[in-house]
Amino acid sequence: MTKTFKTLDEQIEILQRKGLVISNILETKEILLRENYFFISGYRLLFMESMANKLFLPGTTFEELYSMFQFDRHIRNILFKNLLIIENNIKSIMAYNLSKNYGIREEQYLSPKNFVRDKFRKKQVDDLIRKMKRQIRINGKQHQATTHYIDNYGYIPLWIVVKILSFGIVSELYQILKPEDQKAIASDFKISAEQLIVYLPILANFRNLCAHEDILYNHRAQRMIDNTKYHQLLNIPIMNDEYIYGKNDLFAIIIILKQLLRKDDFFLLMSELEYEIQVLSDRLKTIKIDKVLDCMGFPKNYGEMIRYE
């Protein structure tokens, strides 16, 4: 079926026909124009009677729908700034270790011999080195720090290069490091290399989602994290031999950040999340906040994460 353009009045008529209560037409039209009907309506599933009739629960207001949209934006911003902290930490620690072990010039730290020597992964190593060289070539002249090193020294050390590498590239880079280098980097976070191998792609996935303002609250990563002590401490229910929360959902990211962030940063993260959850709870009338938390993968006692080491 072909989609056709809908005016703001037609968009409002569609929402009203599905049972949404709209009390201020002018304000609603302004919000739909500014924020995009498609993205706001992306939160309608929480307020639907069923997937079959696609009608809103009786009494659902546009204010509730928009509050959910705003809530997702706020928690996305909170998560994003903390993911940027981790991204910077990972890049800095990786650059320090690799520069110390292999040198500071591009031909030194990007030498194929520095990476895993498994013949079955040779193509992966070659492809990633090629990607990194391409990013250096394309972005090298666009940043003050990289330009400074190129103009004055003729090369860019890795601790500067990492600033222009995407988190996805850095995640791939970690996968092909020698086991001893992986272990040294992971040990700075007091976790195992195996854990960091799993965590990095998930962090990169959520980081990119936040950067592009996609819907966050119910996002699921393709890969699951391993069980941790936090799953057990929070008494998260198990279904079909698997914890129902904190595996590939938003709460899994909270569990990862608990292990990677400094204690003060994690406390601030949780305080900000708790505030936004309370604000949304006060604004919801048709559904309970527990329904939102369930979609986020948050157990009701999520706040206890602060007191665990």
N, C-alpha and C positions, 0 to 999 in steps of 0.2 A: 504494500500500500504506500502510495506516495504522500509524503508530508507536505503540507502547504503552509504558507505564511499566515500567522494569526496576529491581528491587531491587539493592542492592550485590552480593548473592550471585549474582544472575542476570547482572550485568555481568561479574563475575569469571569465571563459567562461559562466557560468550560469548568472552572473551579467551582462556581456556584451550582452548576448542574450536577456536580459530583457530591454536593452537600456541604461544601465549605462555607462557613459564615463569614461574610465580608461586610464590616460595618462602615469602613471609610474607603470609598471607592477611589477618591483622588490620591490618597496616600498609598493605597495598594498599587495603583497604576505607576506611581513614581518608583516604588520599590521594584516592581517587575521590570520596568525599563532599565533601572540602574543595576540590578543584580542578576537579571536573566531568569525568565520563567522556567526554563529547563532545569537550572540548578536548584531553584527554590522548590520546585515540584519533586525534585529528587529525594526529598525528605518525607514525602507523602505516605510512604509504606508504613511508617510508624503509626499513622492515624487512620489507616484503612480498616473497614469492616472485614474485608476479605480480598484476596487476589482475584476472586471470581468476578465480583461486581464492581470492584475498584471505587467504591463509594467511601467517603469519609465517615468516621464514627459520628453519630449524632452530636451536634453542638461544637464540633471542631471549628476553631476560628483561624483566620489568616494569621492573627497575632501569634498563635501557638506554632504554626508552621514556620513563620519567619523567625521566631525565637529559637527554633531548632536549627535553622540555617545559621543564625548568628552564633549560637553555641558552638557549632562545628567549626566555624571560622575562628573563634577565640581559642579553642583547644588546639586547632591546627597551628595557630601562631605560637602558642606556648610550646608545643612539641617541636616546632621547627627551630626555634632558637636554641633549644637543648640539643637537637640533632646537629646543629651547626657547631656547637661546643665539642661534641664527640668527633665530628668530622675533622675539626682542627686538631684535636688531641691525637687522633689516629695518624693524620698526615705528619704531624710534628715528630711523634715517636718513631714512625716508620722511617722518615727522612734521617733522623739522628742515627738509628741503628745501621741503616744501609750505607750512609755516608762514612760512618766509622769503619765499617767492614770492607767497603769496596772503593771508596774514593769519592771525590766531589765533582769530577767532570762527567759529562754525559756518556762518553765512550767507556768510562769506568763503571758507573752505577747501572748502566743499561747493557752491560756485556751479558750475553746469553749464559755464560758460565756461572753467573751469580744466582741463577734460578734452578728450580728443580730439574734434574737431568734425566727424568723418565722419558724414554724415546717416544712413548705414546702421547706425551704432552708437549712435544717439541713444537707442534703447530700452534698450540695455545700460547706458549712462551713467545714465539716469533710474532704472532698476531698482536699480542699485548705490547711488546716493544715497539712495534710499528705504530700502534695507536698512540702511545706516549710520545714518540718522536713527532707524530703529526700534530698533536696538541701543542707541543713545544714550538713547532714551526709556525702554526697558525696563531697561537695566542702570545707567543714570546714578545712580540713588538707592541702588544696592546696593554701591557701593565708596566707601571713605573719601575717596580723592582726588577723584573726580568729584563727590561730594556737597559737598566743601569748595568747589570752584569754583562749583558751582551756587548754593550758599547765600551765598557771599561776593562773587561777581563776576557771577552770572547767566548764565554761559556756560561751556563746557568747551573749552579749547584742544586742538588735535589731538594734542599730545604726551601728553596725558592720555587722550584718547579712544581712542588706539590700544591702550591697555591692556585695554579692554573689547571690542575687535573680535577676531573669530576670525581665525586665520591664513588660512582660506579667503577671508574677506572682503578681507583685506589683499592676498592674491594676486590677487583680481579687481580690486581698486583699481589695482594696478600695471598691469594690462592696458589700462586706459582712460586712463592718464596721457598727457600730451603727450610726444612723442618726446624732447624736450629734458630733461624731468623724469625720464623713464625712464633716459636716458643718465647724468644726474648721479648718480642713486641707484646704478646699476650700477657706475659708476666708483669708488665708495668700496670696492667689493669687487674692483676691478681685473678685472672681466669686462665683456662687452658687454651691452647692454640685451636683445638677442635671446636671449642665454643665460639671463638672469634671467627672462625671460618664460616660457621652457620649465621652468626649475628650480622656480619658486615653486609651481605646482600639484602637482608631484611631491612636494616637501617637505611641503606641506599634507596630501597623501594619506597619506604615511608617518607624519606627526605624529599624525594622527587614529587611524590604525591602532594606533600605540603607546599612545596615551591610552586606548584601549578594550580593550587586552590581546588583540588579535587575533593570529593566527599571523603571524609576521614573516618567518622565514628564507627562505621560498619565494615571498613576495609579489612580484607584478609590477605596475608602474604601467601605466596605459593609454597613456601617451606615452613615447617614447624620448628620451634626451638625445643631442645631437650627438656625433660623435667628438671626442675630446680627445687631447692629447699623451700623456696617461697610458695610454690604450689602446695606443698605439704603444710607449711606453717599457717597458711590461710584456709586450710581445709577445703580447698576447691573440690567440688563434686567430680566424680569420675563416671563416665558413661562409655560403654563398649571399650573398657580398659584404657581410656584416655581422659585426661583432664578436660573439662568442658570450657574452661577459660584459660587464657594466658599461654596459648600455644602458637597461634599465627595471627592473632587479633591485636587490637590496640593495647590490651593489657600485657601482651607479650613484649611490646616495646617498652612498657613501664618496667617490666622485670629486667630487660636488658639494660635500660638506663640506670636502674638501681645498682647494677654491677659496674657500670662504666663511669658514671658521673661522680664528682666529688660529693661528699655528704651534704654540704650546705646547698649545692646546686640542686640535688635531688629533693631536699626538703622544700625549697622554693617551688620547684616543679609541682610537687604534690599539693602544696598550699594553694597554688594558682588553679590547679585542676579542681580541687575541692570547692573553691569559691565559685567557679563557673558552673559546676554541677548543682550547687545550691541555688544559684540564680535561676537556672533553667527549671529546677524543681518547683520554685515559687511561681513560675510563669505557666506551667503546664496545668491544664484543667481536665482535659479529656482522657489523658493517659497518665500513668505514674512514672516517676523518674526511674524506677526499677526496670521498666521496659527498655529505656534508653541504655541503661548500664548493661543490661543483658546483651543488647546488640553490639555494644562496645567491647564485650568480653570482660567486663569489670565485675568481680564478685562484690556483694554488698559491703563486705568489710575491707575493701580495697585500701582504705586509709591507714590500715595497720602496717602497711609496707614501710611507713616512716620509722617505726620503732624497731624494725628488724635490722640486724647487721648483715 
